[in-house]
Amino acid sequence: MTPQVAEVVLHRVRLPLRAPHVAAHGREDTREVILVAVVDADGTTGWGECPTLAAPGYSSEWTDGAWWVLQRILVPQVVAPRGPVGVVGHPMASGAVRDALLDLRLRQMGEGPAAALGPLADRVRFGVAVGLVDDLDALAAAAERAVAAGAALLVLKIRPGWAVAPLAAVRRDHPTVAVAVDANGSFSAADGDELAAVDALGPAFIEQPLPADDLVGGARAATALTAPVALDEAVATRGDLEAAIALGAGRMLTVKAARLGGVEAAVEVAAHAARQGWQVHAGGMLESGLGRAAARVVAARPEVTGPALVGPTQLLYAADVVAPVRPDADGMVAVPAGPGLAPEPDAELIDALEVDRWRLDGRSPAPDLG
C-alpha cells in the first residue's frame, strides 16, 4: 500500500569529491545528487536518492533532466495523484521516489528493510572502483589506498588502449585481492585482441566491454572470453535481462538499485538473474551515504556474491549527508537494520551541502508543463 504523502521536498546537494572520478563515459569533477524527502501528515519522512551524473554519458539520464522530471511529473503525482501518469525511462528519478515511499512505509511500520525485501545479511564485504588514471604510479597509489581501507575487490576503469597495463600492474601489486575491470561499453568488435589480452590476465570479471545497445556483439565477446562478462548499462529492465540471457551476452549481472528503478526492482531483477544461473555483483553509482546505504541493502541479498561496490563514502567525499560508516575488524560494513530503508540524513549536513531546494504540498499550484 502506498503511504499518504502531505508534501515532498527535493534537496540538490553538492558532495566534495576527494578526486575527480573518470571513466570511459566521462568525468565528474563535482558531484551533485538529488535527495527526495516524502513527508506524511504526522511529519514522518521517507528518503530516496537520485544519483544521476552531470551529463547523459553513463545513461540517458542526467541531473538537470532528473530535476525537471521530478518537479514537473513524478513529485506532483505523489502529492496529488491524478490517475496513471508516468514517464518512459528515467529509472533513477522514478526509483528515488519509489525508495522514498518504501522508506516512509517502513518507518511508519517501525520495520527494517528485511520486512519488505526478504532475508538480508547483516554486513557485507566491500570493493572499490578505481577511476581511469593514465599513469601507473598514480593508479598504484589509488589501488593501495583502497586496499588499505579494507577493499576486498578492485574494479579498474579501462578503455581501449588502456586496459592491459593497468590490470597487469594492479594484479602484480595485489596478488591476494580480487581485481576486475569495467570498460563502460567503450570497446567494439574491432578490439577483440585487446580484450583477449585482458582476459588472459585473469580478471575476476569484465564489466560492460561493449556498448549497452550491442547485445549481439556482447554475446560474441562473452563466448570468446574466459572471464565472466558482467552487464551493467545494458540491463535497465527485466526485459533487457531476458534478452541478454537469451543471447548469451553475459554470465553476470551488475545490479544497481538506481539504474533499475529502485531497491525493490533491483532485488527482483537480481533474483531472476540468479534463478537463470547468472552470478550477481552489486555495483555503485557514486551515491551519497544515503543512497549507498540503500545499495548496501541490495548487496545484502543472498543472490549477490562477492564484495560489492558499497563501501564507506568517506573514500569518495570529504563531506556527506550522513555520518561516516566504518568497516569492522573483518573489513565488512554494516547493512541498515531499520527502521526504514536507510539511515535518515542529517539536516545540518544537508544545509551545508545543499545548492537548491524545492517543495510541493497539496496547497501548491500545479506545475507548468510547458
C-alpha positions as CSV (number, residue, x, y, z in Angstrom):
1,M,0.0,0.0,0.0
2,T,1.3,3.4,-1.0
3,P,1.6,5.8,2.0
4,Q,-0.4,9.1,2.0
5,V,2.0,12.0,1.4
6,A,1.4,15.5,2.6
7,E,4.5,17.1,1.0
8,V,7.7,16.3,-1.0
9,V,10.9,18.2,-0.7
10,L,13.8,17.9,-3.2
11,H,17.3,18.6,-2.0
12,R,20.0,19.0,-4.6
13,V,23.3,18.6,-2.8
14,R,26.9,19.0,-3.9
15,L,29.3,16.5,-2.5
16,P,33.0,17.4,-2.4
17,L,34.9,14.7,-4.3
18,R,38.3,13.8,-2.9
19,A,39.5,13.4,-6.6
20,P,37.8,13.6,-10.0
21,H,36.1,10.4,-11.0
22,V,37.0,9.4,-14.6
23,A,35.5,6.6,-16.6
24,A,35.2,5.8,-20.3
25,H,31.8,7.5,-20.3
26,G,33.0,10.8,-18.9
27,R,34.5,12.7,-15.9
28,E,32.9,14.0,-12.7
29,D,34.7,17.0,-11.2
30,T,31.8,17.9,-8.9
31,R,29.2,15.5,-7.7
32,E,25.6,16.6,-7.3
33,V,22.8,14.2,-6.3
34,I,19.1,14.8,-5.6
35,L,17.6,13.6,-2.4
36,V,13.8,13.1,-2.3
37,A,12.0,13.5,1.0
38,V,8.4,12.4,1.2
39,V,6.5,13.5,4.4
40,D,3.3,12.2,5.8
41,A,0.7,14.2,7.8
42,D,2.4,13.2,11.1
43,G,5.8,14.5,9.9
44,T,7.4,11.1,9.3
45,T,9.8,11.4,6.4
46,G,11.0,8.8,3.9
47,W,14.1,9.4,1.9
48,G,15.3,8.3,-1.6
49,E,18.2,9.3,-3.8
50,C,18.6,10.1,-7.5
51,P,22.3,9.7,-8.2
52,T,22.3,10.7,-11.8
53,L,25.6,12.0,-13.3
54,A,26.1,15.6,-14.6
55,A,25.8,14.6,-18.3
56,P,24.0,11.7,-20.1
57,G,27.1,9.7,-20.7
58,Y,26.6,6.6,-18.5
59,S,22.9,6.5,-19.3
60,S,20.3,8.8,-20.9
61,E,19.5,10.4,-17.5
62,W,21.4,13.4,-16.1
63,T,20.9,15.5,-13.1
64,D,19.3,18.6,-14.6
65,G,16.9,16.4,-16.6
66,A,16.0,14.4,-13.5
67,W,15.4,17.6,-11.5
68,W,12.9,18.7,-14.2
69,V,11.2,15.3,-14.3
70,L,10.9,15.1,-10.6
71,Q,9.5,18.6,-10.2
72,R,7.1,18.5,-13.2
73,I,5.8,14.9,-13.3
74,L,6.8,12.5,-10.6
75,V,6.5,14.5,-7.4
76,P,3.1,16.1,-8.3
77,Q,1.8,12.6,-9.0
78,V,2.8,11.6,-5.4
79,V,1.3,14.6,-3.7
80,A,-1.9,14.7,-5.7
81,P,-2.4,11.5,-7.8
82,R,-4.3,12.2,-11.0
83,G,-4.6,8.7,-12.5
84,P,-1.9,6.6,-14.2
85,V,0.6,9.4,-15.1
86,G,4.1,8.2,-15.6
87,V,7.3,8.6,-17.6
88,V,9.1,6.5,-20.1
89,G,12.6,5.7,-18.9
90,H,14.1,7.9,-16.1
91,P,14.6,4.9,-13.7
92,M,16.9,6.9,-11.4
93,A,14.4,9.6,-10.9
94,S,11.5,7.2,-10.6
95,G,13.5,4.9,-8.3
96,A,14.3,7.8,-5.9
97,V,10.6,8.4,-5.4
98,R,9.8,4.7,-5.0
99,D,12.6,4.2,-2.5
100,A,11.4,7.3,-0.5
101,L,7.9,5.8,-0.4
102,L,9.3,2.5,0.7
103,D,11.4,4.1,3.4
104,L,8.4,6.1,4.6
105,R,6.2,2.9,4.7
106,L,8.9,1.0,6.7
107,R,9.3,3.9,9.1
108,Q,5.5,4.0,9.7
109,M,5.6,0.3,10.4
110,G,8.7,0.5,12.6
111,E,10.4,-2.1,10.4
112,G,13.7,-2.5,8.7
113,P,14.3,-3.3,5.0
114,A,14.1,-7.1,5.5
115,A,10.3,-6.7,6.2
116,A,9.9,-5.6,2.5
117,L,12.8,-7.3,0.8
118,G,13.2,-10.7,2.5
119,P,16.3,-12.1,4.1
120,L,19.4,-9.9,4.3
121,A,22.9,-10.4,5.6
122,D,23.7,-8.0,8.5
123,R,27.1,-7.0,6.9
124,V,28.8,-7.2,3.5
125,R,32.4,-7.2,2.2
126,F,33.1,-4.2,0.0
127,G,35.1,-3.3,-3.1
128,V,36.2,0.0,-4.6
129,A,36.0,1.3,-8.2
130,V,39.3,2.9,-9.3
131,G,38.8,5.5,-11.9
132,L,40.7,5.9,-15.1
133,V,44.2,7.1,-14.3
134,D,46.6,7.4,-17.3
135,D,49.7,7.0,-15.1
136,L,50.7,3.7,-13.5
137,D,52.2,5.4,-10.4
138,A,49.0,7.3,-9.7
139,L,47.0,4.1,-10.3
140,A,49.2,2.1,-7.9
141,A,48.7,4.8,-5.3
142,A,44.9,4.8,-5.7
143,A,44.8,1.0,-5.6
144,E,46.9,1.0,-2.4
145,R,44.6,3.4,-0.7
146,A,41.6,1.3,-1.5
147,V,43.2,-1.9,-0.2
148,A,44.5,-0.1,2.9
149,A,40.9,1.0,3.6
150,G,39.8,-2.7,3.5
151,A,38.6,-3.2,-0.1
152,A,38.4,-6.9,-1.0
153,L,37.8,-6.1,-4.7
154,L,39.2,-3.5,-7.0
155,V,37.3,-2.7,-10.2
156,L,39.6,-0.8,-12.6
157,K,38.0,1.5,-15.1
158,I,39.5,0.8,-18.5
159,R,39.2,2.0,-22.1
160,P,40.7,0.9,-25.5
161,G,44.4,1.4,-25.3
162,W,44.5,1.5,-21.5
163,A,43.4,-1.9,-20.3
164,V,46.2,-4.5,-20.2
165,A,48.9,-2.3,-18.5
166,P,46.7,-1.1,-15.5
167,L,45.3,-4.6,-14.9
168,A,48.7,-6.2,-15.0
169,A,50.2,-3.7,-12.7
170,V,47.5,-3.9,-10.0
171,R,47.4,-7.7,-10.1
172,R,51.1,-7.7,-9.6
173,D,51.0,-5.3,-6.7
174,H,47.9,-7.0,-5.0
175,P,48.0,-10.7,-5.8
176,T,45.6,-11.7,-3.0
177,V,42.9,-9.1,-3.9
178,A,40.3,-9.8,-6.5
179,V,40.7,-7.4,-9.4
180,A,38.1,-6.8,-12.1
181,V,37.8,-4.3,-15.0
182,D,35.0,-2.1,-16.2
183,A,35.0,-0.7,-19.7
184,N,31.7,1.2,-19.5
185,G,30.9,0.0,-23.1
186,S,33.9,1.6,-24.7
187,F,35.2,-1.4,-26.7
188,S,34.0,-2.6,-30.0
189,A,34.2,-5.8,-32.1
190,A,37.5,-4.5,-33.6
191,D,39.1,-4.5,-30.1
192,G,38.9,-8.3,-29.7
193,D,42.7,-8.8,-29.4
194,E,42.9,-6.3,-26.6
195,L,40.0,-7.8,-24.8
196,A,41.7,-11.3,-25.2
197,A,44.9,-9.9,-23.7
198,V,42.9,-8.5,-20.7
199,D,41.2,-11.9,-20.4
200,A,44.5,-13.7,-20.3
201,L,45.4,-11.8,-17.1
202,G,42.6,-13.5,-15.3
203,P,40.3,-10.6,-14.1
204,A,37.5,-11.5,-11.7
205,F,35.1,-10.3,-14.3
206,I,35.0,-7.9,-17.3
207,E,32.2,-5.4,-16.9
208,Q,30.3,-4.0,-19.9
209,P,33.0,-4.4,-22.5
210,L,30.8,-3.4,-25.5
211,P,28.1,-0.7,-25.8
212,A,24.8,-1.3,-24.0
213,D,22.8,-1.5,-27.2
214,D,25.1,-4.2,-28.8
215,L,23.9,-7.3,-27.1
216,V,24.6,-9.4,-30.2
217,G,28.2,-8.2,-30.2
218,G,28.3,-8.7,-26.5
219,A,27.3,-12.3,-26.9
220,R,30.2,-12.9,-29.3
221,A,32.5,-11.3,-26.8
222,A,31.1,-13.3,-23.9
223,T,31.7,-16.5,-25.9
224,A,35.3,-15.6,-26.7
225,L,36.3,-14.6,-23.2
226,T,37.1,-16.9,-20.2
227,A,36.3,-14.4,-17.5
228,P,32.6,-13.7,-16.8
229,V,31.2,-10.8,-18.7
230,A,29.1,-8.7,-16.3
231,L,26.4,-6.5,-17.8
232,D,25.7,-3.1,-16.3
233,E,24.4,-0.3,-18.6
234,A,22.9,-3.0,-20.9
235,V,20.3,-4.0,-18.3
236,A,17.9,-1.3,-17.3
237,T,14.8,-3.6,-17.0
238,R,14.0,-7.2,-16.5
239,G,13.2,-7.3,-20.3
240,D,16.8,-6.3,-21.0
241,L,18.0,-9.1,-18.8
242,E,15.8,-11.6,-20.5
243,A,17.2,-10.6,-23.9
244,A,20.7,-10.8,-22.6
245,I,20.1,-14.2,-21.2
246,A,18.6,-15.5,-24.4
247,L,21.5,-14.2,-26.5
248,G,24.2,-15.4,-24.0
249,A,25.5,-11.8,-23.8
250,G,27.0,-12.3,-20.3
251,R,27.2,-14.6,-17.3
252,M,26.9,-11.9,-14.6
253,L,24.7,-9.0,-13.7
254,T,26.0,-5.9,-12.1
255,V,22.9,-4.8,-10.1
256,K,22.4,-1.2,-9.1
257,A,19.2,0.0,-7.4
258,A,19.3,3.4,-9.1
259,R,19.7,2.1,-12.7
260,L,16.9,-0.5,-12.2
261,G,14.3,1.9,-10.8
262,G,14.7,1.4,-7.0
263,V,15.6,-1.1,-4.4
264,E,12.6,-3.4,-4.9
265,A,13.0,-3.5,-8.6
266,A,16.7,-4.3,-8.3
267,V,16.1,-7.1,-5.8
268,E,13.6,-8.6,-8.2
269,V,15.9,-8.4,-11.2
270,A,18.8,-9.8,-9.2
271,A,16.7,-12.7,-8.1
272,H,15.7,-13.5,-11.6
273,A,19.3,-13.4,-12.8
274,A,20.3,-15.8,-10.1
275,R,17.5,-18.2,-11.0
276,Q,18.8,-18.3,-14.6
277,G,22.2,-19.3,-13.3
278,W,23.9,-15.9,-13.6
279,Q,26.2,-14.5,-11.0
280,V,25.1,-11.2,-9.4
281,H,27.5,-8.5,-8.4
282,A,26.4,-5.3,-6.7
283,G,27.8,-2.1,-8.1
284,G,27.8,1.6,-7.1
285,M,26.7,4.9,-8.6
286,L,28.9,7.4,-6.6
287,E,25.9,7.8,-4.3
288,S,25.8,9.9,-1.1
289,G,25.9,7.9,2.1
290,L,22.1,7.8,1.9
291,G,22.0,6.1,-1.5
292,R,25.0,4.0,-0.6
293,A,23.2,2.6,2.5
294,A,20.2,1.6,0.3
295,A,22.6,0.0,-2.2
296,R,24.1,-1.9,0.7
297,V,20.7,-3.4,1.3
298,V,20.6,-4.8,-2.2
299,A,24.2,-6.2,-1.8
300,A,23.0,-8.0,1.3
301,R,20.5,-10.2,-0.6
302,P,21.5,-13.9,-0.8
303,E,21.6,-13.7,-4.7
304,V,24.6,-11.3,-4.6
305,T,28.0,-12.8,-4.4
306,G,31.5,-11.4,-3.8
307,P,32.4,-7.9,-2.5
308,A,30.1,-5.1,-3.6
309,L,30.9,-1.5,-4.5
310,V,29.0,-0.2,-1.5
311,G,31.9,0.7,0.8
312,P,32.3,3.8,3.0
313,T,31.6,7.0,1.2
314,Q,34.4,8.9,3.0
315,L,36.7,7.2,0.5
316,L,34.9,9.3,-2.2
317,Y,33.8,12.5,-0.4
318,A,35.3,15.0,2.1
319,A,31.8,15.6,3.4
320,D,28.5,13.7,3.2
321,V,24.8,13.9,4.2
322,V,25.1,11.1,6.8
323,A,27.7,10.2,9.4
324,P,30.6,8.1,8.2
325,V,30.2,4.3,8.2
326,R,33.3,2.5,9.3
327,P,34.4,-1.1,8.3
328,D,34.5,-3.5,11.2
329,A,37.6,-5.5,12.2
330,D,36.8,-8.1,9.5
331,G,36.8,-5.4,6.8
332,M,33.0,-5.5,6.4
333,V,30.4,-2.8,6.5
334,A,27.0,-3.0,8.3
335,V,23.7,-3.3,6.4
336,P,20.9,-0.9,7.6
337,A,18.6,-2.7,10.0
338,G,15.9,-0.1,10.3
339,P,13.6,1.5,11.0
340,G,13.3,2.4,7.4
341,L,15.4,1.5,4.3
342,A,18.5,3.6,5.2
343,P,19.6,5.9,8.0
344,E,18.0,9.3,7.8
345,P,20.4,12.1,6.6
346,D,21.5,14.8,8.9
347,A,19.6,18.1,8.4
348,E,22.6,20.2,9.3
349,L,24.8,18.3,6.8
350,I,22.2,18.8,4.1
351,D,22.0,22.5,4.8
352,A,25.8,22.8,4.5
353,L,25.9,20.9,1.1
354,E,22.7,22.0,-0.5
355,V,22.7,24.0,-3.7
356,D,19.0,24.0,-4.4
357,R,15.7,23.1,-2.6
358,W,12.2,22.7,-3.9
359,R,9.0,21.6,-2.2
360,L,5.4,20.7,-3.2
361,D,2.4,20.1,-1.0
362,G,-1.3,19.8,-1.6
363,R,-1.8,23.5,-1.5
364,S,0.9,24.3,-4.1
365,P,-0.2,25.3,-7.6
366,A,0.1,22.6,-10.3
367,P,3.5,22.8,-12.1
368,D,3.5,24.3,-15.6
369,L,4.5,21.5,-18.1
370,G,5.0,24.0,-20.9
